[in-house]
């Protein structure tokens, strides 16, 4: 795939739908241990176009940029820079902690994704709300986050407990690998609650999972107090301005892993590094987008909020303020 490190190559033009996107330095190696280039990264995103656009559509999106490849410094970018094409869509987000706003990328078409790759973006981190009402999430995110000594087999085991509780709630969850050593499950919800209420519901759910698997799961917020071999169900991923890598996002590591949708019945048979920019295109061509039906239903949080009331979970319990990772 790669053409060597001697030259970054002459700019090329990629036809993406009705748009032409210029890609500079296409031969710059982004993943030095593997050899994939900036062009390989763009071609990967073209190969999963329907999936990545569905995952990002109409969501404010923070970009994780690696101008020198993943061996270099990472830039967390909220603001779309001056000089962006006039067809690129953005949405204005207010950050009350700083009393300022930022125009964030809002993907509506695949060309927006490839433009971001041109800007050296590797990872896409969307909000769990959409620009029509950014203060009302329509996505509840269950993050199974492994502690340093936690084996992936424990993540797999806990995922079945999550599936069990979701099934009892009558909710459909859509799992994906994190691109690291964890697992994410997304649930579409009616956008009728704000971030504090969604987070309360997420904490109530996490505690129920912990009750059913106390040897495997922790909901203890402070890292120093957690079992180093446990699975932390990170309910705070539902706090305002906390973002996670989207489905089909490449991760900024030398393994070039991808946060990849999976079927529930294959979770026991996968390994975190199975899914990379080299392997996911063929999988996508064969299976299509396993999250294609994610927008077909929007579940309600009433039962989970009743659980939160029962446990007297407040809106600020164990909460942490999102860090504003501006400002480029």
N, C-alpha and C positions, 0 to 999 in steps of 0.2 A: 504493500500500500504506500509506504513512504518512499521518498526520493532522495533521502540523505540529508545531512545537516549542513552541507556546504552553502546552500543558497535557499532563501525563503521563497524564491520563484517570482515570476511576473504576475501582476494582478490578472484575475480571470473574471468572467461574468457568468452568473448562474441564472437561468430562467426559472423563476418560481411562480407558477400560475401566470398572472398577467404582469408580474413585476420582473425587472432585471436587477439583480443584486450583485454589486461588485465585491469581490473577495480579494483583499490584498494579502500578500505573503502566504499564498496557499500551501507552500511546501514547508512552512515552519513546523518543526516537530513539536507537538504539544505533549505527547506521552513518551518520554525518552526511553523508558524501559521496554516499550512495545514498538515504537516507531510511527504511530499514527500522527498525521499532520492536521493542520487546520482544515484543509480541504476534506480529509477523511471525516473530521467532526461534522462539517457541513453536510456531507453526503449521508452520514448516519442520520442526522435530523431530517433530511429529505426522505429517507427510507421509512421513517415512522411518523410521517407528517400528520396524518389524521389523528393519531394518538397524542402527540405532543400538543397540537392545537386544541384538542378537546380538554386536555389537562389544564391548559393555561387560559382558555378563552374568557375574555372579559374580566380577568382578575388582575389587580395591581400586582406587579411582578418585580422582585428584586433580582438583579443579575450578579452572579459570581464570575468575575472576569479574571483571566490569567493571561495578561499581555505577552508574557514570555513562555507560555506553556505552564503545565501544572507543577513543574519544578521551581517556578518563580513565585513572586508575590501574588497574593490574591487580593482583588479589589471588590469590595461590596458596593454595588452601585444601585442606588434608588433613582436618582435623577437621570432622565434621558438627556444626553448632552446636546448642546447647540449644534446645529448642522445636520440633525437627523432628517431623513426624507419627509416630505410633507404628507405622505400617505400613512406614515407610522402613527398609530393611535396610542394615546396616553390618557391617564386619568390623574387628577390632582388629589393628593392625599395630605391630610393635615396631621402634623405630629405635635400634640399638645405639650409634650415635655419640653420642646424647644420653641414652641410658638411659631412654627414655620411650616411651609408646605413643600411638596416635591411632586413633579410630574413624572409618574412611574409608567414604564412600558405597560401596555394593555394589549396582549396578543389577540388579534382577530383573524389572522391569516398566517399561512406558513412563511410567507416572505418576511414577516416580523421576526420570526425565530432565526432565519438565516441572516437577517441584518444584525441581530444580536451576536451571532457567531462571528460575523465580520468585525464586531466590536470586541472580540476575544472572549465572549461569554462561553463558558463550559456548562455551568449549572444554572437552572431556572428555579427560582423560589417564589411561587405565587402565594398570595393571600388566600384564606379560605372564605373570602367574600368576593362579590363582584362589583364592578364599578357603578352599577345602577343604584346600589345601596351598600357601600363599603362597610358600614357599621353593623350590618346584619349578616352574619355568616350563613352560607348555605351548605357548608361542608364541615362535618365533625371528624376530627383526625385522631385516631388511636395509634400512638407511637409506642411500639414495644422496643425499648431501648436497653441493650445489654450492658451490664456493668463489666468492668475490665476482665473479670474471671468467668464471665457467663458464656457457656458454650452455645452454639447455634441450636443444638438439640433442645435446649431449654426454651428458646424462642419458639421453636416449632411446637413444643408441648403447650405453651401458654396460648398460642394462636388458636388451639382447639377450644380452650376455655372461653376465649373471646367469641369464637363462632357460636358456642353454646349459649352464651348470654344474649348475643344479638338475636339468635333464633327465637329465644324465649320472648324477646321484646318485639318480635315480628319485623325486625330490621334486616336489610341486606347490606352486608359489608363487602367492600372491594379491596382485597389485599394486594400489596406490592412489596417487593424487596426495597430496602432503604438505599441500596447501593453501598451500604457498609455491612455491619453485622446484625442489623435489626430488621424489623418488619413493620410496615405501616398498613393500617386498614382505614379506608375512607368510607364515610356514610353520608349520603346526601340528606339534608334536613330542610325543612321549611324555613325560609329566612324571616322568622318571626321573633327571634330573640337576639339580644346583643351579645357581645363577646363575654361579658361576665357570666351571663346565664348559661351559655354554651359550655364555658369552662366549668361551672358548677356541675352541670350534667356529666361532663367528661370525668370529673373527679369521683362522682357517685358511681359511675360505671367502673372506673379503675378500682375502687374499693371493693366492689362486688367481685371482680376478677381476683383480687387479692384474697378475699375470704375463701374463694373456692380453690385457690392454689397458693396457700400461705408459704409453702416451702420454696416456691419458684418466683413469687411476685412481691414487689415492694411498691408502695406509693409514698414512701418517706421522701420529703422534698430535698432535704440537705444531703448532698452526696456523701459527706463524711459519716453519716449515720446509716447508710445503706449497706446491705450485704453485698460484698464485691462480686458475688457470683449470681446475683439475682437479676430478674428482668424488671426494670423500672417502667411502669406504665405512665408515660409522660403526658399528663393531662394539661400541663401548661403550654403545650403546643397549640392550644386553642385560645391563648391570650392574644389580644390585639397586637398586630405587627410581628407576631412570631410566625416564621415561615419555614417550610420544609421543601426539600427537593421534590419536584413534581414527578408524576409518572412519566417515564421515558427520558427524564433528565439524566445526562451523563454526570458522573461525580468527578470532582477534581483530584483524583488520585492516579498513581502510576498504573494501576490495574485497569483504568478506563471502564470501571463498572457503571452499570446503568440501574436506576431505580425502576424496576420492571414489574408490571402487573403479572400476577400468577393466579392460577385456579386454587381454590381451597384444597382440592384433592391432590394437588401436587406438592404442597408445602413440605410434606415429610420427606420428599425425594430430592429437594433442591439444596444447593450450597450457595452461599452469598456471591461467590466469584464466578458462578455459571453464566452470569449475564453481563456482557460487555458490549462496546460499540462494534466488536467484530461478530458477536453471536446473535444479538437481538434482532438485527434486520431480517435474517432468515426466519427467526421465530415469529416476528410480526407478519411476514409474508405468508406464513403457514396458518397462523391462528387469528390474525387480525388483532384489533384492539380488545383485550379482555375487559376493559372498562367502558366498552361502547354503550352499555345500557345504564351507566351510572346516573344519568340525568332522567331516567324514566320514572323515578319515584322520589318524593321528598318526604322523609319521615318526620314525625313529631317527637318532641323531647318531653312531653308532659310526664310520662312515667319516670324518666330519669330525674326530672326536677322534683317529683314527689319523693324519690329516694333521697335527693339532696336535702329536702326539707326535713325528712325523717331523721337524717343524721346531723341536722343543724349545720350544714356546710354553708359558710358565708361566701360572698362574692370575692372576698380578698384572702381567703384562707390559703396560706402557703404560697401566695402569689408573688411573682417577681415582675418588675417593670421591664418591658422590652427595651433592649439597648438599641439606640438609633445608630445603625452601622453606616450612616452617611459618611462622607459626603463627597461624591465625585460628580 
